[in-house]
Amino acid sequence: MKKISIYNLIGKGYENGWFTNCHCRYRIFAGARSTKKSYDILGLEVLMKILSDERRNVLILRQIGGSHRYSTFSTLCLLIHSPNFNDYSITLDDYFDINQSTMTIKYKPTGQLILFDGMLNPTKITSTRMPRGFLTDVYVEEAFELKSFEDWRKVDGTIRGKLPQGLFHQITFCLNPWNKNHWIYEHFFKGRLEDDLNYLIENDYQDWKDEDLIIDYGKGLYLHKSTYRINEFRDKEVYDAAMEELRRVAPEIYKVEALGMWGNSTDATYPEFSNAIVKSPQEINNMLYNCYAIGIDTGLSNGEGKIKYGKDVRIRSATTMQLVGVTSDFENVCCINEFFHSNEQLLIKRTEPQLMDDIIKKIIEWIELYKYHPNLMKGTILVYVDNADIGFRQGLELKAKEYGLFNVKFQPSTKIRLQTRVDFIRLIMAYGNFLISQNCPNLIREIKNSRRGEKGEVREDFDDHAINANEYGWQPIINRVRKWKDFKER
């Protein structure tokens, strides 16, 4: 029988926090992208815990349970099939039973379980029972998604009780520390393990441990911050060069994505915005496009409610449309043109049918405006409408037929996680690959004014209608952009 060296598989950097060396109830692994957290901690360590003691069972959580299928669940299935990527003849397939439909993994010799669930119904999790042994371990992937400390407490409080000798409860969080305004920083890290820029630039990781600390429902706290250098399996020549370039063009993003520091040191949602990415309509129109799409945020309002005035006017509600394209070299996302209407401060409000009419007329106007452009507004015109407003989308379909527009298709908007949307646009802004035409003054205004939410949200839900429409436009075609492919892989 072949033997596997766990140390060789996990590599360096996680020894101090590995479960055989650390019995703290709470462990938090917060780090940059590509730091082996998913492979080492949420993968190999989970399997090793099951194999190390027949009484241990594991529950893996994410905010939305369905997200496990192509993340934690698929990682563990891959590692069971081939725990050593350097020797595919080694497999654990004979020892584990994988149920794809229920996303349950059972260790055949003992019946121990690895379960996967979401946090949308915390009370359901509290009633989880194991047929063999004890629920000893809870892992939380993408723990930054856990917005409610109180919901987490309901789950945390059920993982307790006296265990037989040699067993201990352990709760492990893994996250990318996108924003310092999160309860995980406030509750665990503050005053214990603060970011040290100079130290993290020179080292693979930074950690802190107090095994005697009484906190919440148990004893012991271990904190770990990792930089991209912790991953010795990376392509050093390529990846390190990319990180140094990121450090040059976007130092704030570099701190988070490369060094694992807590993000958003400024209130601005898009600190990388500069007037350099704002181009004249002629510059934008002279570009060739691989594809384009239109996004619509209905944002209907009755016109009531006060407008918040600051340095610039903030709009509470608006109906907006954005024309977005990906250039033929697959490098740039271009914001080409916009429609924007708000009923605020108007004595006579535009009705829904009138706004639908305005939008269809604007599409006809764009068809005429770009009729000599080789790519724009040609072929089937795909329009992605806020998926929360089915009636408005159906009304637009009828109105388009009324005007004889049979090559326009209205579809519900797709959804990418807000944090991902903001992070990606910040990244390509920094590289000068997010370009905005002067024909989009409201998009420019909203991006410049955009701030994070009062409760630490990546972007406040206010005066963001052009931004939403812009995102509805580029989300269905963003997979064409080169940097998106790299961004998803990190």
C-alpha positions as CSV (number, residue, x, y, z in Angstrom):
1,M,0.0,0.0,0.0
2,K,1.3,3.4,-1.0
3,K,1.8,6.0,1.8
4,I,0.9,9.7,1.5
5,S,2.9,12.4,3.2
6,I,0.4,15.0,4.4
7,Y,3.1,17.5,5.0
8,N,4.3,17.3,1.4
9,L,0.7,17.7,0.2
10,I,-0.3,20.8,2.3
11,G,3.1,22.5,2.0
12,K,4.2,25.3,4.3
13,G,2.4,28.0,6.2
14,Y,-0.5,26.1,7.9
15,E,1.4,24.0,10.4
16,N,0.7,26.2,13.5
17,G,-3.0,26.1,12.9
18,W,-3.4,22.5,11.7
19,F,-5.8,20.6,13.9
20,T,-3.2,18.2,15.3
21,N,-1.2,21.2,16.6
22,C,-4.1,23.5,17.5
23,H,-7.1,22.6,19.5
24,C,-8.6,26.1,19.7
25,R,-12.3,26.1,19.4
26,Y,-12.2,29.0,16.9
27,R,-9.8,29.3,14.0
28,I,-10.0,32.0,11.4
29,F,-8.0,31.7,8.2
30,A,-8.2,35.1,6.3
31,G,-6.0,35.5,3.4
32,A,-5.3,36.7,-0.2
33,R,-6.4,34.8,-3.3
34,S,-4.6,31.6,-4.2
35,T,-3.4,30.8,-0.7
36,K,-4.3,27.1,-0.6
37,K,-7.0,27.7,2.0
38,S,-9.6,25.7,0.1
39,Y,-7.2,22.9,-0.8
40,D,-5.5,22.6,2.6
41,I,-8.0,23.6,5.2
42,L,-11.4,22.9,3.6
43,G,-10.1,20.0,1.7
44,L,-7.2,17.8,3.0
45,E,-7.7,18.7,6.7
46,V,-11.4,17.8,6.6
47,L,-10.5,14.4,5.2
48,M,-7.8,13.9,7.8
49,K,-10.2,14.7,10.6
50,I,-12.5,12.0,9.4
51,L,-9.7,9.5,9.1
52,S,-8.0,10.4,12.4
53,D,-10.9,9.6,14.7
54,E,-14.1,7.5,14.0
55,R,-16.1,9.8,16.3
56,R,-15.6,13.0,14.3
57,N,-18.2,14.3,11.9
58,V,-17.9,17.5,9.8
59,L,-20.5,20.2,8.7
60,I,-19.4,22.6,6.1
61,L,-21.4,25.9,5.7
62,R,-21.8,28.7,3.3
63,Q,-24.3,31.5,3.4
64,I,-26.2,29.9,0.4
65,G,-26.1,26.1,0.5
66,G,-26.3,25.6,-3.2
67,S,-22.9,27.4,-3.6
68,H,-21.2,24.3,-2.3
69,R,-21.7,22.2,-5.4
70,Y,-19.0,23.9,-7.4
71,S,-16.8,24.9,-4.5
72,T,-16.3,22.9,-1.3
73,F,-18.2,19.8,-2.4
74,S,-16.4,19.5,-5.7
75,T,-13.0,20.1,-4.0
76,L,-13.5,17.3,-1.6
77,C,-14.8,15.0,-4.3
78,L,-11.6,15.8,-6.3
79,L,-9.3,15.1,-3.3
80,I,-11.1,11.8,-2.5
81,H,-10.5,10.7,-6.1
82,S,-6.9,11.9,-6.2
83,P,-5.4,13.4,-3.0
84,N,-1.9,13.5,-4.5
85,F,-1.9,15.4,-7.8
86,N,1.7,14.1,-8.4
87,D,0.6,10.5,-8.3
88,Y,-2.9,9.8,-9.7
89,S,-2.6,6.1,-8.8
90,I,-3.4,7.0,-5.2
91,T,-7.1,7.3,-4.5
92,L,-9.5,7.2,-1.6
93,D,-12.5,6.2,-3.8
94,D,-12.9,2.8,-2.1
95,Y,-13.3,4.4,1.3
96,F,-15.9,7.2,0.7
97,D,-19.4,7.1,-0.6
98,I,-20.3,10.3,-2.4
99,N,-24.0,11.2,-2.9
100,Q,-24.2,13.8,-5.6
101,S,-27.9,14.6,-5.2
102,T,-27.8,15.3,-1.5
103,M,-24.2,16.5,-1.4
104,T,-23.3,14.1,1.4
105,I,-20.0,12.3,1.8
106,K,-19.9,9.1,4.0
107,Y,-16.8,7.3,5.2
108,K,-17.7,3.7,4.5
109,P,-15.8,1.9,7.2
110,T,-17.5,3.8,10.1
111,G,-20.5,5.8,8.6
112,Q,-19.0,9.2,9.6
113,L,-20.4,12.1,7.6
114,I,-19.3,15.2,5.8
115,L,-22.4,17.4,5.4
116,F,-22.9,20.6,3.4
117,D,-25.6,23.3,4.3
118,G,-26.4,26.9,4.0
119,M,-27.2,29.6,6.5
120,L,-30.5,30.8,5.1
121,N,-32.3,28.8,7.8
122,P,-30.0,28.7,10.9
123,T,-32.7,26.9,13.1
124,K,-32.6,24.0,10.7
125,I,-28.8,23.6,11.3
126,T,-29.2,23.6,15.1
127,S,-31.2,20.3,14.9
128,T,-28.4,18.4,12.9
129,R,-27.7,15.0,14.4
130,M,-25.1,12.4,13.4
131,P,-25.8,8.7,13.2
132,R,-22.3,7.8,14.3
133,G,-20.2,9.8,16.7
134,F,-20.5,13.5,17.3
135,L,-20.8,16.7,15.3
136,T,-17.3,18.0,16.3
137,D,-16.3,20.2,13.4
138,V,-17.9,23.1,11.6
139,Y,-16.2,24.8,8.6
140,V,-17.5,28.0,7.1
141,E,-16.3,28.7,3.6
142,E,-16.5,32.3,2.3
143,A,-17.3,33.4,5.8
144,F,-17.3,37.0,4.7
145,E,-20.8,36.2,3.3
146,L,-22.1,35.8,6.9
147,K,-23.7,39.2,7.4
148,S,-25.6,38.4,10.6
149,F,-23.6,37.8,13.8
150,E,-26.9,36.8,15.6
151,D,-27.7,34.1,13.0
152,W,-24.2,32.7,13.4
153,R,-24.6,32.7,17.2
154,K,-27.6,30.4,16.9
155,V,-25.5,27.9,15.0
156,D,-22.4,28.4,17.2
157,G,-24.4,27.8,20.4
158,T,-25.5,24.3,19.3
159,I,-21.9,23.1,18.8
160,R,-21.2,22.3,22.4
161,G,-21.5,19.8,25.2
162,K,-19.1,17.4,26.9
163,L,-17.2,15.1,24.5
164,P,-15.3,11.9,25.2
165,Q,-11.7,12.1,26.1
166,G,-9.5,13.0,23.1
167,L,-12.2,14.8,21.2
168,F,-12.7,18.6,20.9
169,H,-15.1,20.9,19.1
170,Q,-13.5,23.1,16.5
171,I,-15.1,25.8,14.3
172,T,-13.1,27.1,11.3
173,F,-13.7,30.2,9.2
174,C,-12.1,30.7,5.8
175,L,-12.5,34.0,4.0
176,N,-11.0,36.6,1.8
177,P,-11.0,39.8,4.0
178,W,-12.7,42.1,1.6
179,N,-13.9,44.7,4.0
180,K,-12.7,45.7,7.5
181,N,-16.3,46.7,8.4
182,H,-17.4,43.2,9.2
183,W,-18.2,41.5,12.4
184,I,-15.5,38.9,12.0
185,Y,-12.8,41.6,12.1
186,E,-14.5,43.4,15.0
187,H,-15.2,40.2,17.0
188,F,-12.0,38.2,16.5
189,F,-9.2,40.2,14.9
190,K,-9.4,43.7,16.4
191,G,-6.7,44.4,18.9
192,R,-5.3,40.9,18.5
193,L,-4.0,40.5,14.9
194,E,-3.9,43.8,13.0
195,D,-2.5,44.2,9.5
196,D,1.2,44.9,9.3
197,L,2.0,46.0,5.8
198,N,5.8,45.8,6.0
199,Y,5.7,42.4,7.7
200,L,3.2,40.9,5.1
201,I,5.3,42.2,2.2
202,E,8.3,40.3,3.4
203,N,6.6,37.1,4.9
204,D,4.3,34.3,3.8
205,Y,1.8,34.7,6.7
206,Q,1.1,36.3,10.0
207,D,-0.6,34.4,12.9
208,W,-1.7,34.7,16.5
209,K,-2.9,32.1,19.0
210,D,-4.2,32.0,22.6
211,E,-5.3,28.5,23.5
212,D,-6.6,29.6,27.0
213,L,-8.8,32.5,25.8
214,I,-12.4,32.0,26.9
215,I,-14.5,33.4,24.0
216,D,-18.2,32.8,23.0
217,Y,-19.0,29.1,23.6
218,G,-15.5,27.7,24.2
219,K,-11.8,28.1,24.7
220,G,-9.0,29.0,22.4
221,L,-8.6,31.3,19.4
222,Y,-6.3,31.1,16.4
223,L,-6.0,33.8,13.8
224,H,-4.1,33.4,10.5
225,K,-3.4,36.0,7.7
226,S,-1.8,34.6,4.5
227,T,-0.2,36.3,1.5
228,Y,0.1,34.8,-2.0
229,R,3.7,33.7,-1.2
230,I,2.3,31.0,1.1
231,N,1.4,29.0,-1.9
232,E,4.7,27.4,-3.0
233,F,2.9,25.5,-5.7
234,R,2.1,28.7,-7.7
235,D,3.8,29.5,-11.0
236,K,6.2,32.0,-9.3
237,E,7.5,33.5,-12.5
238,V,4.1,34.4,-13.9
239,Y,2.0,34.9,-10.7
240,D,4.6,37.0,-8.9
241,A,5.1,39.3,-11.9
242,A,1.3,39.7,-12.0
243,M,1.2,40.6,-8.3
244,E,4.0,43.2,-8.7
245,E,2.2,44.8,-11.6
246,L,-1.0,44.9,-9.5
247,R,1.1,46.5,-6.7
248,R,2.1,49.2,-9.2
249,V,-1.2,50.1,-10.7
250,A,-3.6,49.4,-7.8
251,P,-1.9,49.4,-4.4
252,E,-5.2,49.2,-2.5
253,I,-6.3,46.1,-4.4
254,Y,-2.8,44.6,-4.0
255,K,-3.1,44.8,-0.2
256,V,-6.3,42.7,-0.3
257,E,-5.7,40.3,-3.2
258,A,-2.0,39.7,-2.7
259,L,-1.3,40.3,1.0
260,G,-4.7,39.3,2.5
261,M,-5.1,42.6,4.4
262,W,-8.5,43.9,5.4
263,G,-9.9,45.9,2.4
264,N,-11.7,49.1,1.8
265,S,-9.5,51.6,3.7
266,T,-11.5,54.3,2.1
267,D,-15.3,55.0,2.1
268,A,-15.3,55.2,-1.7
269,T,-16.6,52.1,-3.5
270,Y,-14.4,52.7,-6.5
271,P,-11.2,54.4,-5.3
272,E,-9.4,53.5,-8.6
273,F,-11.7,55.7,-10.6
274,S,-10.0,58.6,-12.4
275,N,-10.8,60.9,-15.3
276,A,-8.3,59.0,-17.4
277,I,-10.9,56.3,-18.1
278,V,-13.5,58.8,-19.3
279,K,-13.3,59.0,-23.1
280,S,-14.9,61.1,-25.7
281,P,-17.8,59.6,-27.7
282,Q,-15.6,59.6,-30.8
283,E,-12.9,57.5,-29.0
284,I,-15.5,55.0,-27.8
285,N,-17.3,54.8,-31.2
286,N,-14.0,54.3,-33.1
287,M,-13.4,51.0,-31.2
288,L,-14.3,47.7,-32.6
289,Y,-16.4,45.4,-30.4
290,N,-16.5,41.6,-30.1
291,C,-20.0,41.8,-28.5
292,Y,-22.4,44.2,-26.9
293,A,-25.5,44.2,-24.7
294,I,-28.0,46.5,-23.1
295,G,-28.9,46.6,-19.4
296,I,-32.0,48.2,-17.9
297,D,-32.7,49.0,-14.2
298,T,-36.4,49.9,-14.0
299,G,-36.1,51.7,-10.6
300,L,-39.7,53.0,-10.8
301,S,-40.6,55.6,-8.2
302,N,-43.7,57.5,-7.2
303,G,-41.5,60.6,-6.8
304,E,-42.1,60.8,-3.1
305,G,-39.3,60.9,-0.6
306,K,-36.6,63.5,0.0
307,I,-33.5,63.8,-2.2
308,K,-30.3,63.7,-0.3
309,Y,-28.0,66.5,-1.4
310,G,-24.3,66.4,-0.8
311,K,-21.4,67.6,-2.9
312,D,-23.4,66.2,-5.8
313,V,-27.1,65.4,-6.2
314,R,-27.9,61.9,-5.1
315,I,-30.8,60.3,-6.9
316,R,-33.2,58.0,-4.9
317,S,-34.9,56.4,-7.8
318,A,-34.5,56.3,-11.6
319,T,-35.2,54.3,-14.7
320,T,-31.9,53.7,-16.6
321,M,-30.5,51.9,-19.6
322,Q,-26.8,51.3,-20.5
323,L,-25.2,50.2,-23.7
324,V,-22.1,48.2,-22.9
325,G,-19.5,46.5,-25.2
326,V,-16.4,44.3,-25.0
327,T,-13.7,45.3,-27.4
328,S,-12.5,43.0,-30.1
329,D,-9.2,42.4,-28.4
330,F,-11.1,41.2,-25.3
331,E,-9.3,43.7,-23.1
332,N,-11.8,46.4,-22.4
333,V,-15.3,46.9,-21.1
334,C,-16.7,50.0,-22.6
335,C,-19.7,52.0,-21.4
336,I,-21.0,53.4,-24.7
337,N,-24.2,55.3,-24.1
338,E,-27.1,55.7,-21.6
339,F,-30.7,56.5,-21.0
340,F,-31.6,58.0,-17.7
341,H,-34.8,59.3,-16.2
342,S,-35.9,60.2,-12.7
343,N,-39.3,61.3,-11.6
344,E,-37.9,63.2,-8.7
345,Q,-38.6,66.9,-8.6
346,L,-41.0,66.5,-11.5
347,L,-44.5,67.8,-11.0
348,I,-45.9,65.5,-13.7
349,K,-44.4,62.0,-13.4
350,R,-43.7,59.7,-16.3
351,T,-45.8,56.6,-16.1
352,E,-44.6,53.1,-16.7
353,P,-46.1,52.9,-20.3
354,Q,-44.5,56.3,-21.0
355,L,-41.1,55.1,-19.8
356,M,-41.4,51.9,-21.8
357,D,-42.1,54.1,-24.9
358,D,-39.1,56.3,-24.0
359,I,-36.8,53.3,-23.8
360,I,-37.9,51.8,-27.1
361,K,-37.5,55.1,-28.8
362,K,-34.0,55.4,-27.4
363,I,-33.1,51.9,-28.7
364,I,-34.4,53.0,-32.2
365,E,-32.3,56.2,-31.8
366,W,-29.2,54.1,-31.0
367,I,-29.8,51.9,-34.0
368,E,-29.8,55.0,-36.2
369,L,-26.8,56.5,-34.4
370,Y,-24.6,53.5,-34.9
371,K,-25.9,52.4,-38.3
372,Y,-22.5,53.0,-39.8
373,H,-20.6,51.3,-37.0
374,P,-19.5,47.8,-38.0
375,N,-20.5,46.1,-34.8
376,L,-22.8,48.1,-32.6
377,M,-26.6,47.6,-32.6
378,K,-26.3,44.9,-35.3
379,G,-28.0,41.5,-35.5
380,T,-30.1,40.4,-32.5
381,I,-30.1,43.1,-29.9
382,L,-30.0,41.5,-26.4
383,V,-31.5,43.6,-23.6
384,Y,-31.2,42.4,-20.0
385,V,-33.9,43.9,-17.7
386,D,-33.9,43.9,-13.9
387,N,-35.2,40.4,-13.2
388,A,-37.3,41.6,-10.2
389,D,-39.6,43.5,-12.6
390,I,-41.2,40.9,-14.9
391,G,-44.1,43.2,-15.8
392,F,-41.9,45.9,-17.1
393,R,-40.0,43.4,-19.3
394,Q,-43.2,42.1,-20.8
395,G,-44.4,45.6,-21.4
396,L,-41.2,46.4,-23.3
397,E,-41.6,43.3,-25.5
398,L,-45.1,44.4,-26.5
399,K,-43.9,48.0,-27.1
400,A,-41.0,46.8,-29.3
401,K,-43.4,44.8,-31.5
402,E,-45.7,47.9,-31.7
403,Y,-42.7,49.8,-33.2
404,G,-41.7,46.9,-35.5
405,L,-38.6,46.0,-33.6
406,F,-38.4,42.2,-34.0
407,N,-34.7,41.8,-33.6
408,V,-34.7,43.0,-30.0
409,K,-34.9,40.3,-27.3
410,F,-35.7,41.2,-23.6
411,Q,-34.3,38.8,-21.0
412,P,-34.1,38.8,-17.2
413,S,-30.8,40.2,-15.9
414,T,-28.2,37.7,-14.7
415,K,-26.8,38.0,-11.2
416,I,-23.1,37.9,-10.1
417,R,-22.4,38.5,-6.5
418,L,-22.1,42.2,-5.7
419,Q,-18.7,41.9,-4.0
420,T,-17.4,40.2,-7.2
421,R,-18.9,42.8,-9.5
422,V,-17.3,45.7,-7.5
423,D,-13.9,43.9,-7.1
424,F,-13.7,43.2,-10.8
425,I,-14.6,46.6,-12.0
426,R,-12.1,48.1,-9.5
427,L,-9.5,45.8,-10.9
428,I,-10.0,46.7,-14.6
429,M,-10.4,50.4,-13.7
430,A,-6.9,50.3,-12.2
431,Y,-5.6,48.8,-15.4
432,G,-7.4,51.3,-17.6
433,N,-9.6,48.6,-19.1
434,F,-13.0,50.0,-17.9
435,L,-13.8,52.9,-20.2
436,I,-16.7,55.3,-20.0
437,S,-18.0,57.5,-22.7
438,Q,-18.9,61.1,-21.9
439,N,-22.3,60.1,-23.2
440,C,-22.8,58.4,-19.8
441,P,-22.7,61.3,-17.4
442,N,-25.0,59.7,-14.8
443,L,-22.9,56.5,-14.7
444,I,-19.8,58.7,-14.1
445,R,-21.6,60.7,-11.4
446,E,-22.8,57.5,-9.6
447,I,-19.4,55.8,-9.7
448,K,-17.7,59.0,-8.4
449,N,-20.2,59.3,-5.6
450,S,-20.6,55.6,-4.7
451,R,-19.8,54.8,-1.1
452,R,-19.8,51.6,1.0
453,G,-22.9,51.0,3.2
454,E,-23.2,52.1,6.8
455,K,-23.2,48.4,7.9
456,G,-20.1,47.6,5.9
457,E,-21.8,46.7,2.6
458,V,-19.5,46.8,-0.4
459,R,-21.8,49.4,-2.0
460,E,-24.7,51.4,-0.5
461,D,-28.1,50.6,-2.1
462,F,-28.7,54.2,-3.1
463,D,-28.1,56.4,-6.2
464,D,-26.8,53.3,-8.1
465,H,-29.3,52.9,-10.9
466,A,-27.0,53.6,-13.8
467,I,-24.4,51.3,-12.1
468,N,-27.0,48.5,-11.8
469,A,-28.1,48.9,-15.5
470,N,-24.4,48.9,-16.5
471,E,-23.8,45.7,-14.6
472,Y,-26.9,44.1,-16.1
473,G,-25.4,44.9,-19.5
474,W,-21.9,43.5,-19.0
475,Q,-22.6,40.5,-16.8
476,P,-23.9,38.2,-19.6
477,I,-20.8,39.0,-21.8
478,I,-18.1,39.5,-19.2
479,N,-16.8,35.9,-19.7
480,R,-15.3,37.2,-23.0
481,V,-12.9,39.6,-21.1
482,R,-9.4,38.2,-20.6
483,K,-9.0,39.5,-17.1
484,W,-12.3,38.0,-16.0
485,K,-10.8,34.5,-16.8
486,D,-7.8,35.3,-14.6
487,F,-9.9,36.9,-11.9
488,K,-12.1,33.8,-11.5
489,E,-9.2,31.4,-11.3
490,R,-7.4,33.2,-8.4
